[in-house]
Amino acid sequence: MYHILVVDDEVRIRSIIKKYAEFEGYTVTEAADGMEAVRLVRANEYDIVIMDIMMPELDGFSACREIRKHSNIPIIMLSARGEEYDKINGFELGIDDYVVKPFSPKELMLRIEAVMKRTKSNGVDNEKKQNVVVSLDGGGLRADVTARIVYIDDVRIDMSPKEYDLFFYMLENRNIALSREKLISDVWGYDFFGDVRTLDTHIKLLRKSLGRYARMIVTLRGVGYRFEG
């Protein structure tokens, strides 16, 4: 089963997460601040990190930035604030999910399972796929599906892991109307929980990354989105 690193300066929060995680059969290691979390990730192997934002010594955003310098371990961020700015900041740093406090421990367990399933399936899918390169708009936008690399005018662009997931899913389903619920279910890997803003935030980030090709992502009012290519 999974080995989870739970990072939060509140003992009560760590205890609640540990209780439910161990009930699911997971192993849990605790850290009280971001500095300790970075040190532990560098020295040990974990399957996923659950990390609060507001912590002493080193906040969650800074800790995530340090972890991402040497590891692609899945990260779920916890926060007492649900502002879009915080979500965008987290997703741009490469977190995999964002949970607002107070949260349901059962829902958190579902999100952990969903992130881990998605991480494993991405690895398996990449092994099975033949090398496929999709060229759009006269070659100005190119995507190497197997390597998960995107080029704009022959310049490689960087995206967060979730932006890549969303982009390649929409690319594979281009010219098809995709509802918000279907995108959430297929890209995030769990049944829709009710916060459609998570999807809309990632669409905004993806459009920013695509620059002049953002026009290919068309908003279908009252339905969802369509990638036209």
N, C-alpha and C positions, 0 to 999 in steps of 0.2 A: 504493500500500500504506500501511499504518498507520505513523504516527510515534509512537514510544513514548518516554516519559520514565521512565527507570529511576533510582530514588532509594534509595541504600543507602550506608552509610559504609564497607562492606567492598568494596575494589577487586575482590577475587576474585569476589564474588557478581555485581557489575555486569558483569564481564568474561564470566562464564558466560552470563548472560541475553542480553548483547549478541551473543555468538557465535551462539546458537541463534536469536535474533530476526532477525539479519541473514541467516542461512541461509534463513529463511522469507521473506525479501524485505522486512523491515521496516526503517525508519530508526530509529536509537536515539540519544537524547541522555541524558547521564549527569548526575546530581547527587549530591553526597556527604552532604547533610543536608537536613532539612526546610525550613530557611530559604531555601536555594538553590532548592528545589523550588517553593515558593510564588512566589518571584520569577520563575522561568522560566515558570510557568503563567500569571502575570499578563501577561508580555511576549510570549508565543509561543502558537502553536496546536499542540496535541498531540491525538492520538486517544485515548490511554489512558495512565494513570500506574501504574507498578508501584512500590510504596513499602514500605520496611521500617518497623517500628514504633520499635525502639530505635536512635536516632541522636542525635548531638550537636547543639548549637545549638537544634534544634526537633525533637521526636519526631514520629513518623508520625501519631499521633492529632491532635496540635495542628496539624500541617501540613494534614491533611485538613479539619479544622474551618475553617481559614483559606481553603483552596481552595473549599470549599463555599459560602462567602459570596458568591462571584462566578462560580462555574463548576459545571456538572453533568457535567464530564468523567468518564468511567468510571475507577474506581480499584480496583486489586487490591492488597490489603495482604499483606505478608510478615511472618512472625514466627517466632522460635525457640520461642515459647510457644503451646500449643494450648488454653489454658484457656478455658472458656466465657465468662468475664467479658470477656476481650479480644475475643472474637468479637462478643459482644453490643455492646460499646462501639463497635467498628468499624462494625457494621451500623447502629447507631443514628445514627452520623455520616454514613451514606449511602454506604459503600463497596459495591462490586458483588460482590467475592469476597474470600476469605481463604485464604491458602496457608501451611501450616506448614513451617518449615525443619526438617530438610533436605528439599528438594523435588526432584521430577523435572523437569528443564528442558523435556522433551517435554510433560509434563502441563501445565506452565505455559503453553506455546505453545497448547495446546488450550483452556485456560481463557481466554486472551486472545482467541482466535478466537470462542469462544462468547459472551463478553461483548460483543464488537463486533457480532456477528450479531444478538444480542438488542437492542442499542441501536438498530441500523438498522431492524430489523423493527418495533420499537415506534413509531418515527417514521412508517414507512409505514402501519402499521395505523391510527394515529391520524388520518392524512390521509384514509383511505378510509372510516372509520366515520361513520355518521350520528350526530347527537347522541342518545345513549341515556341515560336516567336511570332507575336501578333503585331502587324504594322498597320497604323491608322493615319488618316489624313496625309497621304502621300509620303509616309515614313517619318513624319515629324514626331509622332508619338509611337514608340515601340515598347513592347513588353515581352520579356523573356519569361514565359510562364513557369518553366521548370526551375530556373534559378531565382525567380521572384525579383527580377530587376526591371526597372522602368527607365526609359531614356526619353528625354525631350530634346529634339534637335541635336541628337548624338551626345547629349550630356546626361550622365546618370543622376537621377534625383533620389533623395533619401526620404523615406516615409516611416511612420511608426508601424509596428507590427500589425496593429488593427487596421490602419489605412491600407496596408498591402492586402490583408484579408478581404476588406470591403472592395477594393479596386479590382482584384482578380476575380472575385465572385461576380461583380457587375460586368466585367469584361467578358466572362464566359457566358453570361446571360444577356449580352448586349441586344438592344432593340426590343427588349421584352419589358413590359410594365411590371415593376416589382413593388409589392405593397410593403409598408413599413414593418408589418408583422412578419412577413416572410423573410425580409432582410435580417431582422433581429433574430429570428429562429435559426436561419441557415448560417449566418455569419458569426453570431455570438454563441450559438450552440445550445441555447436553452429557450424554454417557452417564454413568450413575452411577459415581462413583469409589470409593465405599465409606464416606464419612463422612456417615452419615445425621444426625448431630448438627447439621450445618449447617441442614438443613430444620427439625428440632425447635426449634432456637434461633430461627429466624424465625417459627415458629408461636407460640412464647412471646411474642415481640415484638409480633406481630400481635394476639394476644389482649389484650395490655396496651393497645395503641392503641385497640382496639374497646370497652374498658371493659365495661359491662354487656351488650354484645352479643357478648362473647367466647364465650358459651354456644352461639352459632351454629356455632362450629367444634368438631365432635365428633370425639374420638379413637376410631379403630377399632382396638382392640388387635390387634396382630399384622399389621395391614394398612396403615393410614395414617390419613387424615382425610376428613371429609365436612362440607361447608358446608350447613347446613340453613336454608332461607329460603323 
